């Protein structure tokens, strides 16, 4: 892959990522509705997988006291 091809691919990937995780317009050739749905799925997945400090802290306290996990 040539340097210009690599640069074009990187720019296309940036546009796609911006449409998926931001509020950018879909890049040419992509179905706006499918990208909107996928964007919602990714946002929900991130929200669900975001770590909560409280359970971790509770787990560490029990572990230090010799309690079961």
C-alpha contacts under 8 A as a table, 3 or more apart, distances in Angstrom:
res1	aa1	res2	aa2	distance
1	X	5	X	6.10
1	X	6	X	6.42
2	X	5	X	5.14
2	X	6	X	6.15
3	X	6	X	5.06
3	X	7	X	6.18
4	X	7	X	5.01
4	X	8	X	6.14
5	X	8	X	5.09
5	X	9	X	6.14
6	X	9	X	5.09
6	X	10	X	6.10
7	X	10	X	5.08
7	X	11	X	6.17
8	X	11	X	5.13
8	X	12	X	6.19
9	X	12	X	5.07
9	X	13	X	6.13
10	X	13	X	5.09
10	X	14	X	6.17
11	X	14	X	5.06
11	X	15	X	6.32
12	X	15	X	5.16
12	X	16	X	6.26
12	X	27	X	7.55
13	X	16	X	5.07
13	X	17	X	6.04
14	X	17	X	5.12
14	X	18	X	6.00
15	X	18	X	5.11
15	X	19	X	6.26
15	X	24	X	7.63
15	X	26	X	7.33
15	X	27	X	6.01
16	X	19	X	5.14
16	X	20	X	6.25
16	X	26	X	6.63
16	X	27	X	6.11
17	X	20	X	4.99
17	X	21	X	6.02
17	X	22	X	7.58
18	X	21	X	5.51
18	X	22	X	4.92
18	X	23	X	6.81
18	X	24	X	5.47
18	X	25	X	7.97
19	X	22	X	5.49
19	X	23	X	5.85
19	X	24	X	4.53
19	X	25	X	5.65
19	X	26	X	5.28
19	X	27	X	7.49
19	X	35	X	7.24
19	X	39	X	7.71
20	X	23	X	7.64
20	X	24	X	7.89
20	X	35	X	6.37
20	X	36	X	7.30
20	X	38	X	7.00
20	X	39	X	4.72
20	X	42	X	7.84
21	X	39	X	6.14
21	X	42	X	7.57
21	X	43	X	7.40
26	X	30	X	6.23
26	X	31	X	7.49
26	X	32	X	5.82
26	X	35	X	7.15
27	X	30	X	5.96
30	X	34	X	7.95
30	X	35	X	7.37
31	X	34	X	5.42
31	X	35	X	6.33
32	X	35	X	5.16
32	X	36	X	6.09
33	X	36	X	5.01
33	X	37	X	6.26
34	X	37	X	5.17
34	X	38	X	6.14
35	X	38	X	5.03
35	X	39	X	5.90
36	X	39	X	5.05
36	X	40	X	6.31
37	X	40	X	5.19
37	X	41	X	6.35
38	X	41	X	5.01
38	X	42	X	6.19
39	X	42	X	5.14
39	X	43	X	6.18
40	X	43	X	5.13
40	X	44	X	6.14
41	X	44	X	5.17
41	X	45	X	6.08
42	X	45	X	5.01
42	X	46	X	6.16
43	X	46	X	5.17
43	X	47	X	6.16
44	X	47	X	5.06
44	X	48	X	6.09
45	X	48	X	5.14
45	X	49	X	6.09
46	X	49	X	5.18
46	X	50	X	5.91
47	X	50	X	5.44
52	X	55	X	6.29
52	X	56	X	7.09
53	X	56	X	5.37
53	X	57	X	6.14
54	X	57	X	5.16
54	X	58	X	6.16
55	X	58	X	5.04
55	X	59	X	6.06
56	X	59	X	5.04
56	X	60	X	6.22
57	X	60	X	5.16
57	X	61	X	6.28
58	X	61	X	5.21
58	X	62	X	6.37
59	X	62	X	5.26
59	X	63	X	6.12
59	X	69	X	6.40
60	X	63	X	4.95
60	X	64	X	6.13
61	X	64	X	5.20
61	X	65	X	6.33
62	X	65	X	5.12
62	X	66	X	6.20
62	X	67	X	4.81
62	X	68	X	6.79
62	X	69	X	6.94
63	X	66	X	5.04
63	X	67	X	5.41
63	X	68	X	6.78
63	X	69	X	6.74
64	X	67	X	7.41
